[in-house]
Amino acid sequence: MSGGRSKSKAATPEVQAIADKVKPQLEEQVNRKYSLFKAVEFTTQEDQGTNYFIKVQVDNDDFVHLRVLESPPHENKPLALQGYQTDKSKGDKLTVF
């Protein structure tokens, strides 16, 4: 179903790998290096590929929300960081942005 968003789930090793792949893109955009970068929760939305919305812990009480696009396999494109939200807390819900 195009545009449908999945329910929030605990991050899997596959989601951590996606977060790790776009970490350099985020660090460049925010001009900050993260020693802690732990995906804790995610949701997906199908729309000309898969959008991953991932909550990542970057410090004890500091989280970042990522929006990552995984293009359809036939397009053969790398994962792309499409957006991010900083200064989030553990209790902040993942939303479409």
MOPAC internal coordinates of N, CA, C and O (Angstrom, degrees):
PM7 1SCF
backbone

  N    0.0000 0     0.00 0     0.00 0    0    0    0
  C    1.4501 1     0.00 0     0.00 0    1    0    0
  C    1.5226 1   108.10 1     0.00 0    2    1    0
  O    1.2310 1   120.32 1   -64.58 1    3    2    1
  N    1.3112 1   116.99 1   115.42 1    3    2    1
  C    1.4577 1   122.29 1  -177.93 1    5    3    2
  C    1.5207 1   110.40 1   -67.63 1    6    5    3
  O    1.2310 1   121.13 1   -46.67 1    7    6    5
  N    1.3223 1   115.44 1   133.33 1    7    6    5
  C    1.4500 1   120.43 1   178.26 1    9    7    6
  C    1.5093 1   114.40 1    86.55 1   10    9    7
  O    1.2310 1   119.76 1   167.48 1   11   10    9
  N    1.3372 1   118.07 1   -12.52 1   11   10    9
  C    1.4520 1   121.14 1  -179.68 1   13   11   10
  C    1.5173 1   111.21 1   -69.96 1   14   13   11
  O    1.2310 1   120.71 1   -41.11 1   15   14   13
  N    1.3186 1   116.26 1   138.89 1   15   14   13
  C    1.4585 1   120.95 1  -178.99 1   17   15   14
  C    1.5216 1   109.12 1  -109.54 1   18   17   15
  O    1.2310 1   120.64 1   -44.32 1   19   18   17
  N    1.3257 1   116.38 1   135.68 1   19   18   17
  C    1.4571 1   120.28 1   179.67 1   21   19   18
  C    1.5205 1   110.05 1   -78.17 1   22   21   19
  O    1.2310 1   121.10 1   -16.51 1   23   22   21
  N    1.3159 1   115.50 1   163.49 1   23   22   21
  C    1.4613 1   120.19 1   174.63 1   25   23   22
  C    1.5184 1   108.99 1   -72.14 1   26   25   23
  O    1.2310 1   121.10 1   -26.30 1   27   26   25
  N    1.3212 1   115.50 1   153.70 1   27   26   25
  C    1.4613 1   121.09 1   178.19 1   29   27   26
  C    1.5211 1   109.80 1   -64.90 1   30   29   27
  O    1.2310 1   121.32 1   -43.40 1   31   30   29
  N    1.3417 1   115.08 1   136.60 1   31   30   29
  C    1.4630 1   120.91 1  -179.73 1   33   31   30
  C    1.5223 1   109.24 1  -135.01 1   34   33   31
  O    1.2310 1   121.15 1   -18.09 1   35   34   33
  N    1.3165 1   115.40 1   161.91 1   35   34   33
  C    1.4722 1   120.28 1   174.20 1   37   35   34
  C    1.5234 1   108.14 1   -65.22 1   38   37   35
  O    1.2310 1   121.20 1   -38.08 1   39   38   37
  N    1.3270 1   115.32 1   141.92 1   39   38   37
  C    1.4622 1   120.50 1  -179.14 1   41   39   38
  C    1.5236 1   110.97 1   -63.47 1   42   41   39
  O    1.2310 1   121.08 1   -35.71 1   43   42   41
  N    1.3105 1   115.55 1   144.29 1   43   42   41
  C    1.4585 1   123.91 1   178.43 1   45   43   42
  C    1.5285 1   108.63 1  -106.09 1   46   45   43
  O    1.2310 1   119.82 1   -11.96 1   47   46   45
  N    1.3357 1   117.94 1   168.04 1   47   46   45
  C    1.4711 1   119.07 1   174.73 1   49   47   46
  C    1.5325 1   112.53 1   -57.01 1   50   49   47
  O    1.2310 1   120.00 1   145.92 1   51   50   49
  N    1.3328 1   117.60 1   -34.08 1   51   50   49
  C    1.4515 1   120.89 1   179.16 1   53   51   50
  C    1.5315 1   110.92 1   -65.55 1   54   53   51
  O    1.2310 1   120.36 1   140.36 1   55   54   53
  N    1.3299 1   116.92 1   -39.64 1   55   54   53
  C    1.4667 1   121.12 1   178.93 1   57   55   54
  C    1.5298 1   109.86 1   -69.37 1   58   57   55
  O    1.2310 1   120.18 1   142.06 1   59   58   57
  N    1.3336 1   117.27 1   -37.94 1   59   58   57
  C    1.4653 1   119.85 1   175.75 1   61   59   58
  C    1.5267 1   110.15 1   -60.56 1   62   61   59
  O    1.2310 1   120.27 1   139.59 1   63   62   61
  N    1.3225 1   117.08 1   -40.41 1   63   62   61
  C    1.4655 1   121.02 1   179.02 1   65   63   62
  C    1.5271 1   110.89 1   -63.59 1   66   65   63
  O    1.2310 1   119.97 1   141.66 1   67   66   65
  N    1.3298 1   117.65 1   -38.34 1   67   66   65
  C    1.4641 1   121.58 1   177.16 1   69   67   66
  C    1.5295 1   109.56 1   -64.22 1   70   69   67
  O    1.2310 1   120.40 1   133.35 1   71   70   69
  N    1.3250 1   116.84 1   -46.65 1   71   70   69
  C    1.4670 1   120.82 1   178.63 1   73   71   70
  C    1.5257 1   110.82 1   -59.83 1   74   73   71
  O    1.2310 1   120.79 1   136.55 1   75   74   73
  N    1.3297 1   116.09 1   -43.45 1   75   74   73
  C    1.4690 1   120.26 1  -179.69 1   77   75   74
  C    1.5331 1   111.60 1   -61.29 1   78   77   75
  O    1.2310 1   120.72 1   143.84 1   79   78   77
  N    1.3318 1   116.23 1   -36.16 1   79   78   77
  C    1.4691 1   119.80 1  -178.12 1   81   79   78
  C    1.5267 1   112.40 1   -69.14 1   82   81   79
  O    1.2310 1   120.01 1   149.11 1   83   82   81
  N    1.3335 1   117.58 1   -30.89 1   83   82   81
  C    1.4715 1   119.42 1  -179.52 1   85   83   82
  C    1.5338 1   112.32 1   -97.73 1   86   85   83
  O    1.2310 1   120.18 1   177.06 1   87   86   85
  N    1.3274 1   117.26 1    -2.94 1   87   86   85
  C    1.4672 1   120.93 1   179.25 1   89   87   86
  C    1.5324 1   112.09 1   -52.53 1   90   89   87
  O    1.2310 1   118.82 1   132.60 1   91   90   89
  N    1.3473 1   119.86 1   -47.40 1   91   90   89
  C    1.4695 1   119.37 1   179.14 1   93   91   90
  C    1.5352 1   112.99 1   -59.52 1   94   93   91
  O    1.2310 1   120.37 1   144.12 1   95   94   93
  N    1.3365 1   116.89 1   -35.88 1   95   94   93
  C    1.4643 1   120.12 1   178.18 1   97   95   94
  C    1.5296 1   110.50 1   -63.66 1   98   97   95
  O    1.2310 1   120.64 1   136.31 1   99   98   97
  N    1.3341 1   116.39 1   -43.69 1   99   98   97
  C    1.4652 1   120.90 1   178.92 1  101   99   98
  C    1.5247 1   110.58 1   -64.82 1  102  101   99
  O    1.2310 1   120.51 1   132.26 1  103  102  101
  N    1.3217 1   116.64 1   -47.74 1  103  102  101
  C    1.4626 1   120.57 1  -178.12 1  105  103  102
  C    1.5223 1   111.23 1   -58.55 1  106  105  103
  O    1.2310 1   120.49 1   142.16 1  107  106  105
  N    1.3205 1   116.66 1   -37.84 1  107  106  105
  C    1.4632 1   120.53 1   178.68 1  109  107  106
  C    1.5338 1   110.53 1   -67.33 1  110  109  107
  O    1.2310 1   120.67 1   138.10 1  111  110  109
  N    1.3316 1   116.32 1   -41.90 1  111  110  109
  C    1.4619 1   119.94 1  -176.75 1  113  111  110
  C    1.5287 1   112.96 1   -70.69 1  114  113  111
  O    1.2310 1   120.28 1   145.07 1  115  114  113
  N    1.3408 1   117.08 1   -34.93 1  115  114  113
  C    1.4784 1   119.33 1  -178.95 1  117  115  114
  C    1.5249 1   112.12 1   -97.98 1  118  117  115
  O    1.2310 1   120.65 1   177.07 1  119  118  117
  N    1.3306 1   116.36 1    -2.93 1  119  118  117
  C    1.4662 1   122.10 1   179.92 1  121  119  118
  C    1.5301 1   111.51 1    55.27 1  122  121  119
  O    1.2310 1   121.34 1  -129.42 1  123  122  121
  N    1.3299 1   115.05 1    50.58 1  123  122  121
  C    1.4662 1   121.99 1  -179.12 1  125  123  122
  C    1.5226 1   108.72 1  -150.12 1  126  125  123
  O    1.2310 1   120.67 1   -37.55 1  127  126  125
  N    1.3283 1   116.33 1   142.45 1  127  126  125
  C    1.4663 1   121.70 1   175.13 1  129  127  126
  C    1.5247 1   108.46 1  -101.61 1  130  129  127
  O    1.2310 1   120.95 1   -43.58 1  131  130  129
  N    1.3282 1   115.79 1   136.42 1  131  130  129
  C    1.4646 1   121.19 1  -179.79 1  133  131  130
  C    1.5221 1   109.63 1  -109.29 1  134  133  131
  O    1.2310 1   120.65 1   -58.56 1  135  134  133
  N    1.3300 1   116.37 1   121.44 1  135  134  133
  C    1.4683 1   119.33 1   175.67 1  137  135  134
  C    1.5298 1   109.49 1   -82.36 1  138  137  135
  O    1.2310 1   120.41 1   146.69 1  139  138  137
  N    1.3347 1   116.83 1   -33.31 1  139  138  137
  C    1.4639 1   122.08 1   174.84 1  141  139  138
  C    1.5183 1   106.91 1  -103.61 1  142  141  139
  O    1.2310 1   120.41 1   -48.87 1  143  142  141
  N    1.3294 1   116.82 1   131.13 1  143  142  141
  C    1.4657 1   121.47 1  -179.48 1  145  143  142
  C    1.5204 1   107.26 1  -152.18 1  146  145  143
  O    1.2310 1   121.07 1  -101.66 1  147  146  145
  N    1.3345 1   115.56 1    78.34 1  147  146  145
  C    1.4648 1   121.42 1  -172.01 1  149  147  146
  C    1.5297 1   110.83 1  -113.86 1  150  149  147
  O    1.2310 1   120.98 1   -66.61 1  151  150  149
  N    1.3264 1   115.73 1   113.39 1  151  150  149
  C    1.4624 1   121.04 1   175.43 1  153  151  150
  C    1.5230 1   108.09 1   -67.83 1  154  153  151
  O    1.2310 1   120.53 1   -51.41 1  155  154  153
  N    1.3413 1   116.60 1   128.59 1  155  154  153
  C    1.4597 1   119.73 1  -177.43 1  157  155  154
  C    1.5283 1   113.30 1  -117.50 1  158  157  155
  O    1.2310 1   120.51 1   156.09 1  159  158  157
  N    1.3270 1   116.63 1   -23.91 1  159  158  157
  C    1.4604 1   120.26 1  -175.26 1  161  159  158
  C    1.5217 1   108.21 1  -156.26 1  162  161  159
  O    1.2310 1   120.53 1   -27.09 1  163  162  161
  N    1.3380 1   116.59 1   152.91 1  163  162  161
  C    1.4668 1   118.92 1   177.56 1  165  163  162
  C    1.5146 1   111.15 1  -156.40 1  166  165  163
  O    1.2310 1   122.07 1   -17.73 1  167  166  165
  N    1.3152 1   113.65 1   162.27 1  167  166  165
  C    1.4553 1   122.71 1   171.25 1  169  167  166
  C    1.5244 1   106.05 1  -143.75 1  170  169  167
  O    1.2310 1   120.32 1   -20.63 1  171  170  169
  N    1.3134 1   116.99 1   159.37 1  171  170  169
  C    1.4685 1   120.27 1   179.73 1  173  171  170
  C    1.5170 1   110.11 1  -127.52 1  174  173  171
  O    1.2310 1   121.81 1   -21.61 1  175  174  173
  N    1.3299 1   114.14 1   158.39 1  175  174  173
  C    1.4575 1   121.64 1   174.97 1  177  175  174
  C    1.5180 1   107.17 1  -141.84 1  178  177  175
  O    1.2310 1   121.01 1   -52.11 1  179  178  177
  N    1.3221 1   115.68 1   127.89 1  179  178  177
  C    1.4680 1   121.16 1   179.64 1  181  179  178
  C    1.5202 1   109.57 1   -88.32 1  182  181  179
  O    1.2310 1   120.66 1   -55.70 1  183  182  181
  N    1.3304 1   116.34 1   124.30 1  183  182  181
  C    1.4560 1   121.50 1   178.02 1  185  183  182
  C    1.5194 1   107.84 1  -168.73 1  186  185  183
  O    1.2310 1   120.10 1   -84.09 1  187  186  185
  N    1.3258 1   117.41 1    95.91 1  187  186  185
  C    1.4638 1   122.88 1  -176.12 1  189  187  186
  C    1.5278 1   110.06 1    51.64 1  190  189  187
  O    1.2310 1   121.40 1  -130.07 1  191  190  189
  N    1.3094 1   114.92 1    49.93 1  191  190  189
  C    1.4530 1   122.96 1  -174.40 1  193  191  190
  C    1.5127 1   107.39 1   122.36 1  194  193  191
  O    1.2310 1   120.78 1    12.59 1  195  194  193
  N    1.3101 1   116.11 1  -167.41 1  195  194  193
  C    1.4614 1   120.55 1   179.39 1  197  195  194
  C    1.5117 1   109.55 1  -117.91 1  198  197  195
  O    1.2310 1   120.66 1   -56.07 1  199  198  197
  N    1.3273 1   116.35 1   123.93 1  199  198  197
  C    1.4541 1   122.16 1   171.90 1  201  199  198
  C    1.5182 1   107.78 1   -92.52 1  202  201  199
  O    1.2310 1   120.92 1   -56.16 1  203  202  201
  N    1.3143 1   115.84 1   123.84 1  203  202  201
  C    1.4607 1   121.43 1   174.44 1  205  203  202
  C    1.5140 1   108.09 1  -101.99 1  206  205  203
  O    1.2310 1   120.38 1   -51.96 1  207  206  205
  N    1.3158 1   116.87 1   128.04 1  207  206  205
  C    1.4576 1   122.84 1   172.69 1  209  207  206
  C    1.5262 1   104.73 1  -107.75 1  210  209  207
  O    1.2310 1   120.73 1   -65.33 1  211  210  209
  N    1.3251 1   116.20 1   114.67 1  211  210  209
  C    1.4657 1   121.12 1  -170.01 1  213  211  210
  C    1.5153 1   110.26 1  -124.19 1  214  213  211
  O    1.2310 1   120.74 1   -51.07 1  215  214  213
  N    1.3346 1   116.18 1   128.93 1  215  214  213
  C    1.4628 1   121.57 1   173.16 1  217  215  214
  C    1.5183 1   107.18 1   -91.23 1  218  217  215
  O    1.2310 1   120.83 1   -56.53 1  219  218  217
  N    1.3402 1   116.02 1   123.47 1  219  218  217
  C    1.4577 1   121.85 1  -176.38 1  221  219  218
  C    1.5213 1   109.31 1  -121.36 1  222  221  219
  O    1.2310 1   120.97 1   -50.88 1  223  222  221
  N    1.3253 1   115.75 1   129.12 1  223  222  221
  C    1.4637 1   120.98 1   175.28 1  225  223  222
  C    1.5230 1   108.34 1   -82.56 1  226  225  223
  O    1.2310 1   120.59 1   -54.01 1  227  226  225
  N    1.3617 1   116.47 1   125.99 1  227  226  225
  C    1.4551 1   120.72 1  -178.27 1  229  227  226
  C    1.5304 1   112.24 1  -117.84 1  230  229  227
  O    1.2310 1   120.32 1   173.68 1  231  230  229
  N    1.3276 1   116.99 1    -6.32 1  231  230  229
  C    1.4589 1   123.55 1   175.93 1  233  231  230
  C    1.5225 1   106.01 1  -163.20 1  234  233  231
  O    1.2310 1   120.27 1    -2.47 1  235  234  233
  N    1.3318 1   117.08 1   177.53 1  235  234  233
  C    1.4647 1   119.50 1  -177.18 1  237  235  234
  C    1.5150 1   113.40 1   -48.32 1  238  237  235
  O    1.2310 1   120.15 1   126.59 1  239  238  237
  N    1.3280 1   117.32 1   -53.41 1  239  238  237
  C    1.4638 1   121.95 1  -178.04 1  241  239  238
  C    1.5225 1   111.97 1  -121.80 1  242  241  239
  O    1.2310 1   120.16 1  -153.29 1  243  242  241
  N    1.3054 1   117.30 1    26.71 1  243  242  241
  C    1.4613 1   121.55 1  -177.46 1  245  243  242
  C    1.5242 1   109.47 1  -123.23 1  246  245  243
  O    1.2310 1   121.30 1   -51.08 1  247  246  245
  N    1.3234 1   115.11 1   128.92 1  247  246  245
  C    1.4567 1   121.33 1  -177.16 1  249  247  246
  C    1.5223 1   109.48 1  -130.10 1  250  249  247
  O    1.2310 1   121.15 1   -24.00 1  251  250  249
  N    1.3211 1   115.40 1   156.00 1  251  250  249
  C    1.4578 1   123.40 1   175.88 1  253  251  250
  C    1.5198 1   106.86 1  -127.57 1  254  253  251
  O    1.2310 1   120.48 1   -40.00 1  255  254  253
  N    1.3262 1   116.69 1   140.00 1  255  254  253
  C    1.4575 1   121.10 1   173.93 1  257  255  254
  C    1.5195 1   107.75 1  -103.38 1  258  257  255
  O    1.2310 1   120.81 1   -49.13 1  259  258  257
  N    1.3234 1   116.05 1   130.87 1  259  258  257
  C    1.4624 1   122.34 1  -179.03 1  261  259  258
  C    1.5178 1   110.42 1  -113.46 1  262  261  259
  O    1.2310 1   120.77 1   -32.81 1  263  262  261
  N    1.3213 1   116.14 1   147.19 1  263  262  261
  C    1.4620 1   121.91 1   168.63 1  265  263  262
  C    1.5167 1   106.03 1  -120.09 1  266  265  263
  O    1.2310 1   120.98 1   -64.31 1  267  266  265
  N    1.3306 1   115.73 1   115.69 1  267  266  265
  C    1.4588 1   121.86 1  -175.20 1  269  267  266
  C    1.5239 1   109.15 1  -120.90 1  270  269  267
  O    1.2310 1   120.71 1   -48.81 1  271  270  269
  N    1.3291 1   116.24 1   131.19 1  271  270  269
  C    1.4607 1   120.70 1   178.31 1  273  271  270
  C    1.5177 1   110.07 1   -99.75 1  274  273  271
  O    1.2310 1   121.58 1   -54.82 1  275  274  273
  N    1.3302 1   114.57 1   125.18 1  275  274  273
  C    1.4596 1   121.81 1   170.56 1  277  275  274
  C    1.5324 1   105.63 1  -106.00 1  278  277  275
  O    1.2310 1   121.00 1   -72.83 1  279  278  277
  N    1.3256 1   115.69 1   107.17 1  279  278  277
  C    1.4630 1   120.97 1  -178.58 1  281  279  278
  C    1.5292 1   110.49 1   -66.82 1  282  281  279
  O    1.2310 1   120.21 1   -21.17 1  283  282  281
  N    1.3404 1   117.20 1   158.83 1  283  282  281
  C    1.4642 1   119.46 1   176.65 1  285  283  282
  C    1.5341 1   110.16 1   -57.77 1  286  285  283
  O    1.2310 1   120.20 1   -32.57 1  287  286  285
  N    1.3294 1   117.22 1   147.43 1  287  286  285
  C    1.4734 1   120.91 1  -176.32 1  289  287  286
  C    1.5254 1   114.45 1   -54.06 1  290  289  287
  O    1.2310 1   119.92 1   143.77 1  291  290  289
  N    1.3276 1   117.76 1   -36.23 1  291  290  289
  C    1.4669 1   119.83 1  -177.38 1  293  291  290
  C    1.5364 1   112.77 1   -67.63 1  294  293  291
  O    1.2310 1   120.01 1   162.82 1  295  294  293
  N    1.3377 1   117.58 1   -17.18 1  295  294  293
  C    1.4705 1   120.32 1   179.06 1  297  295  294
  C    1.5274 1   112.16 1   -82.57 1  298  297  295
  O    1.2310 1   120.70 1   160.24 1  299  298  297
  N    1.3331 1   116.27 1   -19.76 1  299  298  297
  C    1.4625 1   121.81 1   176.05 1  301  299  298
  C    1.5380 1   112.67 1    51.84 1  302  301  299
  O    1.2310 1   120.79 1  -132.84 1  303  302  301
  N    1.3444 1   116.09 1    47.16 1  303  302  301
  C    1.4644 1   121.72 1   178.74 1  305  303  302
  C    1.5265 1   109.61 1  -108.86 1  306  305  303
  O    1.2310 1   120.19 1   -29.99 1  307  306  305
  N    1.3348 1   117.24 1   150.01 1  307  306  305
  C    1.4646 1   119.56 1   177.49 1  309  307  306
  C    1.5280 1   111.07 1   -72.86 1  310  309  307
  O    1.2310 1   121.01 1   -16.29 1  311  310  309
  N    1.3284 1   115.68 1   163.71 1  311  310  309
  C    1.4608 1   121.08 1   174.62 1  313  311  310
  C    1.5230 1   108.60 1   -59.49 1  314  313  311
  O    1.2310 1   120.80 1   -38.78 1  315  314  313
  N    1.3306 1   116.08 1   141.22 1  315  314  313
  C    1.4621 1   119.65 1  -177.90 1  317  315  314
  C    1.5205 1   110.50 1  -128.92 1  318  317  315
  O    1.2310 1   120.86 1   -51.21 1  319  318  317
  N    1.3211 1   115.96 1   128.79 1  319  318  317
  C    1.4562 1   121.60 1   173.20 1  321  319  318
  C    1.5222 1   107.11 1   -73.65 1  322  321  319
  O    1.2310 1   120.50 1   -67.19 1  323  322  321
  N    1.3293 1   116.65 1   112.81 1  323  322  321
  C    1.4647 1   121.80 1  -176.16 1  325  323  322
  C    1.5249 1   112.58 1   -95.20 1  326  325  323
  O    1.2310 1   120.38 1   162.22 1  327  326  325
  N    1.3247 1   116.88 1   -17.78 1  327  326  325
  C    1.4576 1   120.84 1  -179.42 1  329  327  326
  C    1.5124 1   110.22 1  -179.42 1  330  329  327
  O    1.2310 1   121.29 1   -14.25 1  331  330  329
  N    1.3217 1   115.13 1   165.75 1  331  330  329
  C    1.4620 1   120.46 1   177.99 1  333  331  330
  C    1.5149 1   109.58 1  -157.21 1  334  333  331
  O    1.2310 1   121.43 1   -22.47 1  335  334  333
  N    1.3218 1   114.86 1   157.53 1  335  334  333
  C    1.4560 1   122.69 1   175.06 1  337  335  334
  C    1.5223 1   107.03 1  -132.12 1  338  337  335
  O    1.2310 1   120.61 1   -54.95 1  339  338  337
  N    1.3311 1   116.44 1   125.05 1  339  338  337
  C    1.4614 1   121.22 1  -179.56 1  341  339  338
  C    1.5202 1   109.89 1  -100.67 1  342  341  339
  O    1.2310 1   121.13 1    -2.74 1  343  342  341
  N    1.3420 1   115.43 1   177.26 1  343  342  341
  C    1.4769 1   122.29 1   177.82 1  345  343  342
  C    1.5210 1   112.04 1    56.99 1  346  345  343
  O    1.2310 1   120.68 1  -136.91 1  347  346  345
  N    1.3061 1   116.30 1    43.09 1  347  346  345
  C    1.4585 1   121.85 1   176.58 1  349  347  346
  C    1.5270 1   109.19 1   -98.66 1  350  349  347
  O    1.2310 1   120.87 1   -20.16 1  351  350  349
  N    1.3230 1   115.94 1   159.84 1  351  350  349
  C    1.4550 1   120.99 1   177.24 1  353  351  350
  C    1.5289 1   109.46 1  -113.88 1  354  353  351
  O    1.2310 1   121.21 1    -9.92 1  355  354  353
  N    1.3163 1   115.29 1   170.08 1  355  354  353
  C    1.4684 1   120.47 1  -179.17 1  357  355  354
  C    1.5275 1   111.30 1   -58.65 1  358  357  355
  O    1.2310 1   120.19 1   145.15 1  359  358  357
  N    1.3204 1   117.24 1   -34.85 1  359  358  357
  C    1.4620 1   121.86 1  -176.62 1  361  359  358
  C    1.5143 1   114.85 1   -81.49 1  362  361  359
  O    1.2310 1   119.72 1   169.22 1  363  362  361
  N    1.3331 1   118.14 1   -10.78 1  363  362  361
  C    1.4671 1   120.48 1  -179.68 1  365  363  362
  C    1.5285 1   110.65 1   -67.96 1  366  365  363
  O    1.2310 1   120.82 1   -49.43 1  367  366  365
  N    1.3236 1   116.04 1   130.57 1  367  366  365
  C    1.4618 1   120.75 1   179.81 1  369  367  366
  C    1.5221 1   110.43 1   -77.70 1  370  369  367
  O    1.2310 1   121.64 1   -33.99 1  371  370  369
  N    1.3273 1   114.46 1   146.01 1  371  370  369
  C    1.4626 1   120.72 1   173.78 1  373  371  370
  C    1.5194 1   108.24 1   -73.10 1  374  373  371
  O    1.2310 1   120.30 1   -51.79 1  375  374  373
  N    1.3137 1   117.03 1   128.21 1  375  374  373
  C    1.4615 1   121.18 1   178.41 1  377  375  374
  C    1.5287 1   108.51 1  -126.47 1  378  377  375
  O    1.2310 1   120.92 1   -15.74 1  379  378  377
  N    1.3101 1   115.85 1   164.26 1  379  378  377
  C    1.4570 1   120.54 1   175.33 1  381  379  378
  C    1.5243 1   106.80 1   -77.36 1  382  381  379
  O    1.2310 1   120.83 1   -52.24 1  383  382  381
  N    1.3057 1   116.03 1   127.76 1  383  382  381
  C    1.4742 1   120.62 1   178.76 1  385  383  382
  C    1.5001 1   110.34 1  -141.64 1  386  385  383
  O    1.2310 1   120.10 1   180.00 1  387  386  385

